[in-house]
């Protein structure tokens, strides 16, 4: 069994709206480069909304950020909901690569990243949540009075400490992700 780098919703429409979007794209691009170097599959998930909407398949806003540096061999998975597994072929794609651990990055922390982490655990997968590899909206969660930094810290802590009957979740900074894979 092995790992796959899962990049959730780092799409043209979202990058300008998230906290430190370009910085996040650069950090994820470095992870993609490291994954390629180590032969770790890269799977990019895209929020896909109905036709005639800004996030419809093929629309400019729907495209993955070019700053990620994805290759033609990296796989793409379309999803219709916050949970990347819901009504998508993500589970099947991971199974074809014999994946038991997903290295999770993307946007938004408090929506699709959180939902995908929890769902991955329910699919009996282990999760390495990249602690500095996800971000919320640029204004954090104003309804809850949380800054972007607080949203990230909260979700890193909650997910790390969640009790779940499926896989295990570890929270690891980007700089330490691939050294962990070598052990």
C-alpha positions in Angstrom: 0.0 0.0 0.0 1.1 3.6 -0.5 0.3 7.2 -0.5 -1.2 9.8 -2.8 -1.1 13.6 -2.7 -4.6 14.9 -2.8 -5.1 18.5 -3.9 -8.6 19.7 -3.2 -10.2 22.6 -5.1 -7.2 24.7 -5.9 -9.0 26.3 -8.8 -8.7 29.6 -10.6 -11.9 31.0 -9.0 -10.9 30.2 -5.4 -7.2 31.2 -5.2 -7.9 34.9 -5.0 -10.6 34.4 -2.4 -8.5 32.3 0.1 -6.1 33.4 2.7 -2.6 33.8 1.2 -3.8 32.0 -1.9 -0.7 32.4 -4.0 1.6 31.4 -1.1 -0.6 28.3 -0.6 -0.4 27.5 -4.3 3.4 27.7 -4.2 3.6 25.4 -1.1 1.3 22.8 -2.8 3.4 23.1 -6.0 6.5 22.2 -4.0 4.6 19.2 -2.6 3.6 18.2 -6.1 7.2 18.4 -7.3 8.3 16.2 -4.3 5.5 13.7 -5.0 6.6 13.5 -8.6 10.2 12.9 -7.6 9.2 10.1 -5.2 6.7 8.5 -7.5 3.8 9.4 -5.3 0.6 9.8 -7.4 -1.0 13.2 -7.5 -4.7 13.6 -7.6 -6.3 17.0 -8.1 -10.0 17.3 -7.2 -12.2 19.9 -8.8 -15.5 21.3 -7.5 -17.8 20.9 -10.5 -21.1 22.7 -10.6 -24.0 22.3 -13.1 -23.6 23.5 -16.6 -24.2 27.2 -17.2 -22.6 28.1 -13.8 -19.2 29.7 -13.3 -17.8 26.5 -11.9 -19.1 24.2 -14.6 -16.6 21.8 -16.1 -14.4 23.5 -18.7 -15.2 27.1 -17.5 -12.2 29.3 -16.9 -13.0 29.7 -13.2 -13.2 25.9 -12.8 -9.7 25.3 -14.1 -7.0 24.2 -11.7 -4.5 26.9 -10.8 -1.7 26.8 -13.3 0.7 27.7 -10.5 0.4 24.1 -9.2 2.6 22.8 -11.9 0.4 19.7 -12.5 1.6 17.3 -15.1 -0.5 15.5 -17.8 -0.1 12.3 -15.9 -1.6 13.7 -12.7 -5.2 12.5 -12.3 -8.2 14.8 -12.0 -11.4 14.0 -10.2 -14.5 16.0 -10.4 -16.8 16.3 -7.4 -20.2 17.9 -6.9 -20.1 18.5 -3.1 -17.7 19.4 -0.2 -16.9 15.8 0.4 -14.4 14.8 -2.4 -15.7 11.2 -2.2 -19.4 12.0 -2.6 -20.7 11.0 -6.1 -17.1 11.0 -7.5 -14.7 8.3 -8.5 -12.1 9.3 -6.0 -12.3 6.1 -4.0 -11.8 4.0 -7.2 -8.9 6.2 -8.4 -7.2 5.7 -5.0 -7.8 2.0 -5.1 -6.2 1.7 -8.6 -3.1 3.2 -7.0 -3.3 0.9 -4.0 -3.5 3.9 -1.7 -4.0 3.6 2.0 -2.8 7.1 3.0 -3.9 10.4 1.5 -1.7 13.5 1.9 -4.4 16.2 2.0 -4.0 19.8 0.9 -6.3 22.4 -0.6 -9.2 24.7 0.0 -11.2 25.6 1.9 -10.0 24.4 5.3 -13.5 24.6 6.9 -15.4 23.2 4.0 -13.9 20.8 1.5 -10.7 20.0 3.3 -12.5 19.2 6.5 -15.2 17.1 4.8 -12.7 15.2 2.7 -10.5 14.4 5.7 -13.4 13.0 7.6 -14.7 11.0 4.6 -11.2 9.6 3.9 -11.2 8.3 7.5 -14.7 6.8 6.9 -13.2 5.1 3.8 -10.6 3.4 6.1 -7.8 5.6 4.7 -5.1 7.2 6.8 -4.8 10.9 6.3 -1.7 13.2 6.6 -3.2 16.6 6.8 -0.6 19.2 5.7 -0.9 21.7 8.5 0.2 24.6 6.3 -1.2 23.1 3.1 -4.8 24.3 3.4 -6.5 27.6 3.9 -9.9 29.2 4.5 -11.4 32.3 3.0 -9.3 35.4 3.2 -11.5 36.7 6.0 -11.5 33.5 8.0 -14.8 32.9 9.6 -16.3 36.2 10.5 -19.5 34.7 11.7 -17.6 32.8 14.4 -15.2 35.6 15.0 -12.2 33.6 13.8 -9.2 34.9 11.8 -7.8 32.7 9.0 -5.0 31.6 11.3 -7.5 30.6 13.9 -9.6 28.6 11.4 -6.5 26.7 10.3 -5.3 26.0 13.9 -8.8 25.0 15.0 -9.3 22.5 12.2 -5.8 21.1 12.6 -6.5 20.4 16.3 -10.0 19.1 15.9 -9.1 16.7 13.1 -5.9 15.5 14.8 -7.9 14.7 17.9 -11.0 13.2 16.3 -11.9 9.7 17.3 -12.7 7.7 14.2 -13.1 4.0 13.6 -11.5 4.2 10.1 -8.0 5.3 9.4 -5.7 7.5 11.5 -5.1 11.2 10.9 -1.8 13.0 11.5 -1.1 16.7 11.1 2.3 17.4 9.5 3.9 20.6 8.1 4.6 20.6 4.4 8.4 20.6 5.0 8.1 17.2 6.8 5.6 15.4 4.6 7.9 13.5 2.3 10.6 12.8 4.8 7.8 10.9 6.7 7.1 8.9 3.6 10.7 7.7 3.5 10.6 6.1 6.9 
